[in-house]
Amino acid sequence: MATIFKTIISAHDQLNETLLRLRLETPIGYQYHAGQQVTLYGQEGIKGNFCLSSVAEIDDFLEIYLESAPEFSHSTNPYHEFKAGAEVSISETSDCFFYPINQPPQPVLLIGNGIGLAPLFGIAREALIKYKLKQQVRLFHLTQNKDEYSLIQEMISLLCHYRNFGYRHYISGERKGLTKADLAEVIPMAFCDINDLSNWRLFICGDADFVNDIVSYAMTRKAKADNILQKIYVKN
């Protein structure tokens, strides 16, 4: 049975109409890596599973991003109790979606859509800042609209401080979902000029169709299955 830790919400930031950032006090003895999944509990029970975007030993808080639909009223918003100062509980981490520290260094390619950017950004920071990776670290983010385009200043900071970091962003438009034709056009942008992925480690995070299509395309560019880590983001 997973260990549960009690903690306090130290910051509640509504970044835009659809994106909420929570920062929690790090419980004593809590161990984790950026990208790993946790379960968050409020006073009313389980609120969902989320991925951590903070980096242990660098950030003095735990950070998660949540989708917050603008049409929610106070009574229907599942996160209405998540205010600064509120007591919540968080599970220990439960997966292997993080930068592997016990393997030889490899260039890293991170690809995500929507809110999937948050854990990928954390993984990039962990590799670059905490583990001082010298190989290339590239991040591609696909969004449907500008509201999903977050962490702009943070990306600029990484680009300024790490010459081996690259970032590309593509806005697909307001239409709901991407057709196969859209994906056929967009997905090659994520890989850019990397034709041989046999030595690259890939992290892919987003909705199921997007993740599956990215994995399939990566295999055509010689990616090795053992080097692909994927996380399907399910709306809570």
N, C-alpha and C positions, 0 to 999 in steps of 0.2 A: 504494500500500500504506500502511495506517495506521501512524503512528508509535507505538511502544510505549515507555512510561516505567516504569522500575523505582521502587518506593517501599516504604515500611514501614507496616505496620498499627500505628497509634499507640493505638487503643482498640477493644476488642471488648466490646460490651454486649448481653447477652441481655435485652431489655426485657420479654419475657414468653415464654410457651411457643411462640409462633409467629413472633415478630419479633426479628430480629437487626440491630443497628446496627454498622457498621464505620466507623471514621475512619482515613483514610490521610494520611501526610505528603504535602503538595503538592510534586510534583517541580518543580525549577527550570525556568522557562519554560512551565509547563503553563497553557493558556488554556481557559476553559470558561464556560458559563452554567448556572445552576440549571435543572434539568429535562432537560438533555441526556443522551443515552445513551452509555455507555462499555462496553467489554468488559474483564472482570476475569480475570486469569490467576494461577493458583497454581503451585506446583512441579510439579503433576501435569497441567498444561495449562489449557485454557479452562474457567472455572467458570460463565460466563454473561454476559448483558447486563443492565445495571442503569442506573437513572437517578440522576443526582447531585441531592442535596437541599441541598448546601452552596452558599454564595454567595461568589464570588471577591471578594477585597479586603476582605471582612468576616470570613469564617471563615479561620483559618489551617490548615485541614485540608480534605480531600475527604471527603464523607459519602455513604454509600449504605445503603439498608435492604434486607434480605433476608428472605424467608420461610423459617422454620426449623421444620419439622414436628417435634412432640414425640416421634413414634414412631421417629425416626431413632436408630440406635445409632451409636457412634463410627465403626464401619467403613462404615456406609451413609450417614452424613451427608456430603453433598457439600461442606460448608464446614468440615469438621473441622480442616483445616490453617490456617484463618483465625484465628489467635490473635495477641494483642498482641505486637509485636516480630517477627512473621513477615515475610519479604520476599515481595512480590507484584509483579505488573506490571499496568499499566492502559493502555488504548488512548487515543488522542486522541478527542475527541468527534466524533459522526458524524451529527447531525441538527439540525433547526431547531425543536425543541420547547423554546422559551425565550421570555422576554419581549423583544419587538423594540424596540431602543433607537433605531432610525433612522426611526421612524414617529411621526406625531402621537399624543399621549397619548389613550388611550381608557379607559373603565371596563372592569374585568376581572372575568370570572366563571370560577371554577375549580371543576370538578365531578369527583369521583373516587370509586372504591370500593376497599375493602381497602387493600393496600399502595400503591395509586395516590396516596394522600394525600402521601407523602413528596416526590416531585418537585413537586407542586402547592404544597406549603408553601414549598419553596425558591423557586419562581417568585414567590409572593406576597411573600416577604421581599425578593427582589431588586427587585421593582417598588416596594415601600413604602420600604425602607431605603436601598438603593443608588441608585435613580433618583428617589426622593422623589415618587412619583406621587400627585397630589392627587385624582384621580378615584376613584370607588368601586372597591373590591376585595372581592369576595365569594367565599367558599369553602364548598362543600357536600361532605360526606363521608358515604358510605353504608357501613355494615359489617354483617356477619352476627352478630357477637358482640362482647362487651366487649374481648376480647383484641386485636382489630383497631383498637380505639379508642386511638390513640397520640397523642403530642405535645400532651397536654392543657395542661400548664403553658406550653408554647411558644405555644399558641393564646391562652391567657389574657393572656400578655405582649403579643402583638400587639394584642389587643382593647383593652388598657389604654393603649397608646402611640399607636394610630392610630385616630382617630375615623372614618376612611373605610374601615375594615376590618370585614367582617362574616363570621361563621362559624356554620354550622348542621351538626348531625350527627344521623344517623338510624340506629338499630339495627333491622335487619329481623327478627332472630330466629335461632335455631340451625338452622333448616331449610336444606338444601343448595339453593342457587340460588334465584332469584326467578322466579315465574311471570309471564306477561304481565300478569295482573291486578295482581300486586304492583307491577310496574314502572309500570303506568298510574296507580297511587296514589302511588308514591314520586317519580317523575320530576318532576311539577309542583312538588313541594316544593323541588327544587333551584333552580328559577327564581323561586319566590316571586312577588313582585308585578311582575316585569319582563316586561311584555307585548310590548315592542318592543326586540329585540336588535340592530337594524340598526347601532347605533353601539358595540356591545360587542365586546370580544375575548374569545373563549372558549378555555379550555384544558380538555381532557377526558382523563382517564387512568383506566384500569381494564381489566377483562376485555372481550373482544370484543363480547359481546351488550350489555353495559351501555353501552359507548362508542357502538355503532351506534344504540341506542335513544335515547340522549341527543342525538346529532347530528340524528336524524330529528325529534325533538320541538323542538329549537332552531330548525330551519328553519320550523316552523309559527309561531314567534314572530319571524319576519322576520330571523333571523340570516343573515349573509352568509357564503358558503362560504369566502371569502378571510380571514375573521376567525376561523375555527375551526381550532385546532391540536389534534390528537388523538394519543394514545399508547396503544396496546394493550399491556398488561402480560402477558407470557407467562411462565408459571412455568418456571424453569430446571431 
